[in-house]
Amino acid sequence: MKLPYERPRRGQAEAIEELVRSFASGSRRVALQAFTGFGKTAVALSAALKLLERGCVDRVVYCVRTRNELDPVIRELRRFGIDDYALLFSARRMCPLALDSDIDAHSFWLTCSTLRQLGKCPYYRRLSSEAGYVREVLARCSSHSEVPKAVSDALGVCPFFAMLEIARVSRFIVCTYPYVFKERIWRSILRDALAEYRKLLIVDEAHNLLSFGSLMGEEIGFDTLGSALRELRELGMDSSEAASFIKALARSVERCGRRRGWIKLAIDRPSEELAKLLKDVITEVRLRLSLAPEEAMRRGSSLPQILSFVEASSREGFSIYANPSERTIAALPLDPRVVDSVLSRFDLVLAMSGTLYPRPVRSLLSSGRGIEYLDVEELGAENPLATRVAWIALSFVTSRYSSRGSAMYSRYASIVESARRLLGSGVALFVYPSYEFMSSVLRRARALDSCFVAEDRRTTIELVERTAKACSYAEIHAVAGGKITEGVEVVEGGRSLIRLVSIMGVPYPQPDDYLEDLKASFRDFASVDSFELIESLAMIRVLQSVGRSVRSESDYCVVLLADSRFLKPSLLRGLRLGKLAVARSSAELETFLKHALISIPSA
């Protein structure tokens, strides 16, 4: 299967050939190291088609981190002329009855299953007679976000369950991470549908697996504990085992005080009997839902969230943590082998990213089973970070905790002001180690009335892209490892609009109990020392942020490494960058930045 382009990029044809050879000759897992702009999606799909043709696999599951990353995969499938694919993302976002509701995902599933069992969902009732036409509607949609309304309006059926029916007969399933990595979702949605097939799993941006805690854990808010207790009281179960567990959890949280980060709770793991009890209680809650469908979708329940948390907490290798500053509690996995337990469900696994070379990532993907590693640079591909990025390190600032204060925040604010004066047009992306650090810097920089986005927990990718495209000059201020630095694409006419990326401090993970436990787990698992693990996490966050700016062969960018610690040899080796200028003062920064901006092609 040829790539659907006039001319393949350097290394693409060779990568496809190597992938097919590796899998056909017996490799079960392959890691494809390819920097942004290489065209990994097209390469993966071309190799998958060849493996399907050869009978090596029957089904391909292509999973991406967020729903915003679904669209590039859909576009490539269509370029290959592939129409037998299913698209799975949040069922709540796909439901016509929940479009105007803020119901949480757990309550949604309780309500959805109840309405279906009672025969009260009109969209689900019509499913069997109309699902065969869904593919035609899907082909007319330009993005994943159009699909739910298009399907429900045109056919009057449930978009999610129509897609699930298509998934049973499609060679390709494109989905978000939870369908593969969340145990309860995999078990209820895809496990049985794929059980009889030989399967290839393609993991996009597989460096995210190093954050397996957030991928596979279960979180609940502090407020959920109180509302769950109120529900149990209404059901006359204030003295039940479920109520006792929730009260014990609340007492443990109170003892945490105001500490930041994840704090390990000294609490007994819940029993399997508690999970069974909660399932019975939830059956009682179902009886309340004999309402009109739209009204039912506005009635939430905290008990399904508690059940998911209890089920995760009772699993081997999971521990319970609280984060007082975020007002959340989580059951988080510690043993890296939980990733292997997921990957082992698939006959073949292709893990792709521009940041797979750190040893902790590769050991996680291999899990002692062995993995073949392909670096596209060795196949003739360009490393755009070395050829199309101008790098400037700033030795006069640092985000080290001991150096933080008004004077240092003001130095960082001066970097923002310099970029504003010199950039003139395009988009500047500033990436911070934390929300608190970002806030402290921005309070000292001149405020912009418009053409400015400072990420918070409500910020959407759509808002960022809309703001960036509406202005001749725009600023995006984001947190390393967040949804913006992992998922935003500000592209116009095939080129990225981001001309400058400033990494405002080394984005080491926040020190807390979970990180300490994780360090110990990696030492036992793969003899990875603590320093290597946290440096790998920081390097991945930096490179993913820089990758937002280099999306095609015609993109160029300036990157500021705004922390003296970036000059450490171990970090420089990990970043695999090209030539590096070092600015020792604000004046030198302006000189180097002017020269760099003149030397790169404008957007």
N, C-alpha and C positions, 0 to 999 in steps of 0.2 A: 504494500500500500504506500504510494508516494505521498509526500507532504503536499498539502493543497496550496502551494505557493509557487511563484515563478522560479524563485531561487532559494534553496534552503540556506540557513545561516551556517557559518563555519562550525563544524563538529556535529551538526544535527544528524546527518545521514549516518555518520560513524557511530553516534550514540545509539540510534535505533538498531543498527546491526549488532552492536555489542550487547544491548539489552536482550534481544531475541536469542542471540547465541548463548548468553549466560543462562537464561531460563530453560532453553531447549536442551542444554547440556546437563541439567540437573540442579542448578542453583535454586534454592527456595526463596532466598531474600537477596535483593540487590538495592544498594544505596546509590542514587544518582546525584552527585555533587555538581550543581550547575548554577552559576550566578544569575541574578535577575537579568531579563532581556534575552536569555538564550533561547527561549521557546520550549520550556520543559513540558507544557501541556500538550503541544502538538507531537513532540517526541514520544511521550508516554502513550498517547492514543494510537499513534502509528504502530508502536511496538505491541500494544494490546490487540490491535486488529490482526496483526500477523500471528500472534499466539492463539487467537480465536480460530483463524483460518487453519492453523496446524493442528487444532484439536488439543492444545495444551491446557486450555481452560474453556469453560462454557459461559462464565459470567465475569463481568468486570465491575468492581465497586470503586468509584473514584470519590474519595472524601476530602473535603476542604474544611478549613477552620471555621469560617463564618459564611452566612448566606450571601454576603457581598462578593465572595469569591466563586460563587456558582456560575455567574454570567460568562466569565472567560472560558470556562469549560464547555458551556452550552454553545458558545460561538464556534469553538474549534470542532465540536461534534458536527455542527451543521456544515462547516467547511469541508469536512470529510464525507459529507453526504449521509451521515448516520442519523436515522430518525427513530430507531428502536431504543430509546432511553427513557428512564423515569427520573423524576426530579423530586427529592425529598428534603424539606427543611421544616421549620417549626409548624407542627400541626395546628397550633393555636392561631398562627398568622395566616394559615390557609383556610380557616373555618369561616364561612359566610356569616354564621351566627355570632361569632366572637369579634368581628371586625371593629365594632365600636365599644368593646369591653376591655377593661384593664385586668381581667381575671388572670391569676397566675397559672403557670403551665400545669402544676399538679392538680389544682381545682378544675382546670379545663378538662383534663383527662377523666376525672371523676364524673363531671357533668356530661361529657361526650359519651362515655360508655353507658351511662344511665339512660340518656335520651335514645341511644341506639337500641338498647335492650327493651325499652318501653315502646319502641316504634314511633317515637315522637319527633325524630329528626327527618324532615322532608327531603333533605339533600341526600341522606344516606339511603332512604327508602327507594329512591329512583336509581340508585347506583347500577344495579345489574343490567338495566336496559340501555344505559347510555355510555358506559365506561369505554366502549370500543371507539368512540369518536373523540376521546380526549386528546389523542396524539395530533389530530388535525388542528385542534385549538392551540395546543402547545406550540406547534410550528409557527403560528401567527404571532406569538408573544416575543417581544424584543428583549425582555429581561425576566428574571424569576419573579419579581414583584408583581408583574402583570398577570401571572398565571392563575392565582386563586380566583380573582374576580372574573377573568375571562372564561374560566371553566364553569363557574357557578352561574354566570349570566347566560352563557350560550347553551349549556346543557342541563342546568338545574340540578347538578349532582355535587357531592362532596369532593372538592379538589384533592384533599389529602388521600382519601381512601380510593379515589379513582387512580391516583398515581401509584398507590400501593398495589392495585390490581395490575397495572401496566408493568410494575417492577417484576412481577412473577413471570412475565413472558418477554422481558427485554434483556438484551445482552449487556446493556450498560445501565448502572444505577449511579446517579450523581447525588451526593448527599453531604450534609454537614457532619462534623466529627461525632456528635452525640449518638448518631445511628450506629456507629461502630464501637465507640469507646465507653459509652455509658451502659453499664450492664443491663439495667432495667429496660432501657429503650431498645437495645439490640435484641434482648430476649423476647420482647413483645412485638417487635416490628419486622426485623429482617432474618432472625435466626431460622425460623421454619421455612420462610420463602426461599432461602438459599441452601437449605440443608443438603439437597440431593445433587448439587452442582459442584464442579471444580471451579474454584474462585481465585481471581487475581484481585488483590487489594492495592490500589494506588493511593498513597498518602501524600497529599500536597503539603508543602511547608512542614516537613516531618521533624524539623528541629523543635516544633512545639511539643513533641512527645517528652522532651526533657521536663516539661511542666505537667507531668502526668497527674499530679495531685489535683490541679484545677480541672483537668479534663475528665477525670474518673471519679472524683469525690462528689459529695453531696453537701450543699450549703443550705442553711435556714437562717432567717433573721431573728434577732432577739424578740421582736414583737410577735413572731409566730408562736413562741412558747406561751405567752399570755392568752392569745386568742384560742390556741388549742385547749388550754385548761378550761376556758369559758365554755367551749363546745362540749367537753367531757362533762362539765357540771350540768349543762342543759340536758344531757342524756342520762343524768343520775349516776355518772361514773367517776365522781370526784375522788373516790378512794381506790380506784382500780390500779393495776400495775402500770398502765400507761401514764396515769396522772402522777404516780410516784416517780417514775423515770423523768418526766418533764420537770417536776419540782426539783429533783436532785440536780438536773442539768442547770436549771436557773440558779440554784445556790452556788454551783461551781463557777458559773459566769460572774456572779456578784463578787466572788473572792479574787477575781482577776484585776480589779481596780481599773486604772486608766492606762495600762501599758499598751504599747503599740505592737502591731504584728500578731502572728499566731501564737497563742499560749496553750500549751498542752494541759488538758483537764484531767485531774485525778478522779476518774469516775469509771465504774464498772461498765464493761460493754453490755449492751442490751441482749436479752435472750431471744432465741427463735420464737419462743412462746409469746413474747411481747409483740412481735411482728404479726403473728396469727391473730392475737387479740385486736390489734389495730385494724386488720382487714375485716374482722367481724363488726367493729365499730363503724367503719366506713360503709359497710352494707346498711347499717341503720341510717346513716346520713343520706344515703341514696333515696330513702323513703320521703325525704323532705323535697325532693326535686320533681315532684309531680306538678310542675309549673309549665307555662308556655315556654317553648325552647329559648326565645330571646331573653326572657326573664331569668331562666335557669342559668344562662351564661353570665349573668351579673351577680350570682350568688356564689361566693367563694367559701372554701373550707380549708382550715389549716392542717387537718389530720392527714391528708395524702402527703403533704410535705414531711410531716413527722414520720410517716411510714417509710418513705424513701430514705430519710436520714437514718432511721433505725436499721433498715436492711443493709445499708452501706456500713454502718458502725459495727454490725455483727460479723462482717466479713473478716477473714483472716488477713492480717497485714494492714488493717485500717486502724487509725487512732482518732480521738476526738480533740478538736482544738477550738478555741474561741478567739475572736478578734474584736476587742472592745471598741477600737476606734472606728471600725466598719460596722459594728453592731451585728456581727454574724457568727454563727457556729458552723463547724464543718467536720464531716467524717472524711479524712484524707488518707490515701494509701501511702505507705512508706517504702515498700519493697519494689524496686524497679522491675521485678519479674512480673508484675501485674500487666505491664505492656506486652511482654511475651505471651501472656495468656490470651490476649486479644489477637495479636498477630498470628498466633498458631491456629486460629479458626480458619485461616485462608491457606490455600494450597501454595500460592505464590504471593510475594509482597514486593512492591516497588515503592521505596521511600525516596522522596525528592525534596531538595532544598538547596539553597546557596550556602548553607551553614551546617553541613553534616560532618565536616572534618574534625571538630573537637572530639577528643576521645570519649568523654562521657556520653555523647550522642551515639557514637558508633557502637559502644558497648551495650547501650540500651537497646538498639535495634537488633544486635546480634544475639544477646542473651545466651551466649555460649553455644549457639546453634551454628554459627558461622554466617558471614554475609559477604557478598562480593561488592567491592567498592569501585565505582566508576567516576572519575573526575574528568569532566568534559574538556578542561584545559589540556589534559594529556592527549585528547583526541583532536586537538587543533582549534578549539573554541577560544574566543577572546575572554580575558578577565577584564570586564569594564571598570572595575575598581582600580586597576593599575593603569588603564589607558585613557579613560574618559572622566576621571574624577581628579580634581585638584585638591590635595590634602594639606591642611594647615593645622598644626598643633599649637595650642595656647598654653604656655608654661606659667603665665602670671595669674591663673585662676585654678581653683580646685574645689570640688564638692565634698571633700573629706569632712566628716562630722566635726572634727576638732578645729577646723578652719572656718566653719560656717558662722556668719554674723553679718551685721549690716554692711560693713565695708566690702566683704566678699560678694554679697548679693548685689551691691552697687556695681562691682566690676562686671558681673554677669549681665546686668542691665545695660551696661555700656556696649556690650557685644550686640545686643538687640538694636541699640541706637545706631551703631556703625553699619549694620546690615541694612537698616532702613535708608540711611544716607547714600550708600554706595550701590545697592542692588538696582533701584529704580523701577524695575519691572519684573514680572514673574512672581513666583511663590517662594517664601522663606519658611522652612520647617525647623522649629526649635524643639529639641527633645530633652526632657528633664528626667532625673532619677525618680522623682515623686511629685505628687500634687502639691505637697507642702513647699517643696523647693521651688516649683514653678510659681506658686503664689507669691513667695517671698521676693523673687526676682521681678515679677511683673508689677508689683507694687512700687518698684523703684524705676520703672521705665515709663516713658510718656505714653499715656493712654491713646489708643486709636478708636475713633467712633465706629468705624465700619471696616470692612475688609480684614477682619480679625477674628480668629477663633481660638479660644483657650479651652482645651478639653476638660470636661467634667463627666460625671457618670451618665449624664443625659445626652451628651453630644452624639450625633449620628454621623455616619460616613457621608450621607447625602448632604447634610448641612455643610460639611467641610468642602466637598466637591463643588457645591453650588456657590459658596463664598469665594473659593479660589478662582473660579471661572468668571465671576462677575466683576473682577477688579483688575486693573493693570498691575497693581502690586498688592499682594495679600500675605498675611502672616498666619501660620498655624502653630500653635503652642500645644505640645502633646507630651504624654508620659511614656517613657520607654516600656515596651512590652504590652502596650495597650492596643485598643482596637484601631486607632488611627495609624500608628506606626507599623502595624501588622497588616492592615487591610486597605488603606486609602490609595486610590489611583487618580491623580489629577492630570488627565491627559486630554490634549486637544490636537486634532489633526495628526494623530499618531505619535505625538511627542509629549513628554512630561513637561509640565509647567513649573515644576520645582527646580529652581536654579541654585538654591543654597540649603544645606542641611547643617545645623549646628547642634552637636551633641553636648548639652550643657551639664557636663559632669559624667564620670564613669557610672553607668547604670548597674551597679552591683545590686543583687537582691537584698531586700531588707533583712537584717539579722533578727531572727526570732526562733522560737522553739522548733517550728516545723523545719526551718532551714538546717538547724543543728541536727535534728533527727535524720534529715535527708543526707547530710554529709556522712553520717555514720553508716547509713544504708549503702551509699555508693562505695565507701571504703570496703565494706564486706562483700559487695556485689562484684566489683571490678577493680579493686585496689586503686580507686581514683581518690587522690587526696583532696582535702577541703578547698585548698587554694585553686586547684585545677578546675574544680566544679564551679566555684563562683566566678572565676575568670571566664569560663566557657559561657555561662549564663549572660555575663555582661557583654562579651563579644557578639553573641548571637543578637542581642538587643540592638547593639550599634549597627551591625551589618543589615539587619532587617529595616532599620530606620533609613539608612543610606539607600537601600534598595528601592525605596519609594520614589527616588529621583531618577533612576536609570531603568526605564521601562522598555526602551527600544534601542536599536543600533545608532540612532541619531541623537541620543540624549547625552548631555554633558552637565556637570555639576561641580560646585565647590563644597567641600565638607570641612567644617571646623571641629576639631577635637578639643573641646574647651575644658581641659583638665590636665594639669601637669603629670598626672599618673599615667596618661596615655603614652608617655615616653618610655615606660618600662618595656624592656625587650620582650617579655612574655606577651604583653598585650599587642605590641607592634607585629610580632610574628603571627599572632592569631588573626589580626585584621587583614593580612595579605594585601596590603595597599601598595601603591607605587611610590613615587618620590614624595617626600614630606618636608614642608617648610615649617620652621618653628618660630612663632612670634613670642617675644619675651616681654612685650608691652602692648598697650592699646594702640600706640602710634605704629609699631611694627605690624600689628594686625591690619590696620587700615592700608598700609603700604602693600602688604602681601595680598590682601583681598582685592584691592584695585587691580593689581597685576593679574591675578587669577581670573577675575571677571572679564578683563579685556581679552585674555588669551583663549577663553572658551567661546564657542559659537553661541549666539543668543537664541532664545526660544522663538 
